[in-house]
């Protein structure tokens, strides 16, 4: 019970921190006053804090501990990708500082895993292969003159590095499903077409969070 109480408090604190950070990041990257003020509303702040607290609790429940390395790692990832989702949704830009936080977090936990006796090869190859695949997949559209933002490519590669290639693929599948559902909605309501531009950061962020909570590899093991 104490883990969950502490987790909820940490989630609220992380929510406040990244809420303020998102406002600052948006203000630095756009001159649009409406977008600058989009998050500065109680109607945004309260759901924002609730989402952070709930996701912290779910991850702690999923990992059965607040203090395990994986729990702390996943809580940091969750905090950052939610911030990325909000900023990218509003201004179609992904702050490099947030990607750097993700990369440094993974490197730190790789070092900690190494100190605990994990295989160096297994420990390093998954993230490196994931990074390469993440970069390659999001670079493919540009080969066919389809515009993909550099931020999206870097975000994809970073997620591949953080999650490893197997979990990255799962996050990508979830992202694709959500984007397809959004496209169906646009077409059904005639609010958009196949050419309607949309930020990819929020979709991949949702895929990342759901993958951390429901990793397919573990689910298949349980079902098997």
N, C-alpha and C positions, 0 to 999 in steps of 0.2 A: 504493500500500500504506500509506503514512504517513497518508493521509486516513482510511482504514478503522480503523487503530489509534487515531488521535486521535478518530474518531467513536465507537468502542466505549467509550473512556475517558469522553468527554463524555456518552454515553448512561448510563453507570453513575453518573456524578456527578449528572446530572439526575434519575436514578431515586432516588438517596438524598435529594436535596433535596425532590422532590415527594412522596416517601414520608413524610418527616417532616412536610411541610406538610399532607398528607391526614390524618394522625393528629391534628394540632393542630386542623384545621378540623372534624373529626368531634367531637372532645372539646368544642369550643366550642358545638356545635349540638345535642347530645343529652345526656340524662342517663342513657341506657341503657348500663350498664357493659359489656354484651356487645358492643354496637356500638363502644364506645370502644376495646375491646381486640381487635376483629376483625382489624385489620391488624398488631397487635403480635406476629407469629409469624414464625419463620424460614421456615415453609412458605409464607408470603405474600411475605416480603421477597425471597427468592431468585428466584421467578418474576417478581416485579415488576421487579427489576433486569435480568433476562434480556430481558424484553419491551422495556424502554426501550432497552437496548443494541442489540437486533436491529432495532428500528424505526429507530433512528438510522442503522444501517448500510444498511438498505434504502433509506431516503430519500437518503442520500449516494450510493449506487449508482445510484438512479433519476435524480438530478440531475447525476451524474458529477462532483461537486465538493463539498468541505466548505465552501468559502468563498464560494460564490455567494449572492446576496441571497435567492433563492428557497429555497435549502437551509436557510439560517439561519432564515428565516421559518417554513418548514414544521417544522423541528425544535422551534421554540418552540410552535407550534400543537399538535404531537404531545404534547409534555410536559404542556401544560395540559389538553388534552381527556382524556388518560388519567387525570389527577387528578380531573377532573370526573366521569368515569365511575365511579371508585371511590367517591367521596363520595356521589354521587347514588344509586348502587346500595345503599349501606348505610343512608343516612338520608333519602333522597328529598328532598334539598336541594342546590341548585347555588350555591356561594359567589359572590357578586357580585364579589369581588376577582379571581377567575379570569376572569370575563367582561371585566372592565376590562383585565386583562393582554392578553387577545386583541384587544380594540379598540385599545389603545395600540400594540400590535405592528403591527397593520395600518396604522394612521395613520403610524407611523414609516417603514414600508417604502413607503408611498405617497409620502411626502416624498422619500425616497431615489430612488424611480423618477422623480419629477418633476425632480430635480436631474440625472438622467441623460438628460433630454430626452424623456421619454414624454409623450404627449398628455394634457393635463389632463382633457379631457372623457372620453376612454376610461378614464383612470385612476380617475376619481371615480365615473362613472355606474354601472359594474359593481357596486362595493361598495354604493352607495346603493340601487340597485334590488334587490340581493340582500337588504339589510337590510329593506326594505319588504316584499318577498315572504316572507321568513322570519317576520316579525312577523305578516303577514296569514294565512299558512297555519296557524300554530299558534293563531291567534285564532278561526278558523272554528268549531271544536268548541264553544266557549263560547256561540256564537250559538244552538246547539241544546241548551243546558243540559248539555253534556258537560264535566266538570271537567278542565281542563288547568292544571297549575301555572304560576304566574307565572315561575318559574325556567326552565321548559321553553320558554316563549314568548321570554324574553330570550335564552336559549341559541340558539334557532333563529335569531332575528334577528341575533345576533352572528356566527354561522357564515355566514349569508347575506352579511353585510358583509365578513367575512374572505376567503371563497372567491369571492364574486361569484355572480350568480344561476345561471349554467350549472353550475358545480361544486356549488353548493348543491342543485340539483335532483338531481344524481347521488347526493349524500350522502343525500338524502331517500329516493330509490328503494332504496338499499342498506339504509337503516334500516327501511323498510317490509317488505322481504323478510325481514330477520332477525327482525323482530317477528312476521311471519306464521309463520315456521318455529317460533318459540317458542310461539306460540298452538297450532299443530298438535301440538307436543309436550305442552303442558298438557292438551289435549283427549284425546289418545291415551292418556296415562298417568292421566287423570282427576285430575290434580293442580290443575286450575283450570278456569275457564269463560271465556266471552266477557267477563264482568264483572270478571275478575281484574285488580287494579291492578298496574301495573308502572312502574318508573322509565324514562323515555325517554332520559335522558342517556347511559347506556351504549350504546344502540343508535345514537344520532346520532353519538356519539364514534367508534364503529367505522366508521360511514359516512364520516365526515370523513377518518379515517386512510387507508381504502382508496381514497377519491377522490383524495387527494394522491399516493398511490403509483401508482394506475392511472386517471389522468384520461381520461374517455371521449372527449373531444375529440381528444386526441393519439392515442389508440388507433384511432379511426376514420380519422384521417389516415394512420396507418401501414398500416391495412388497405386504405385506398383507393389 
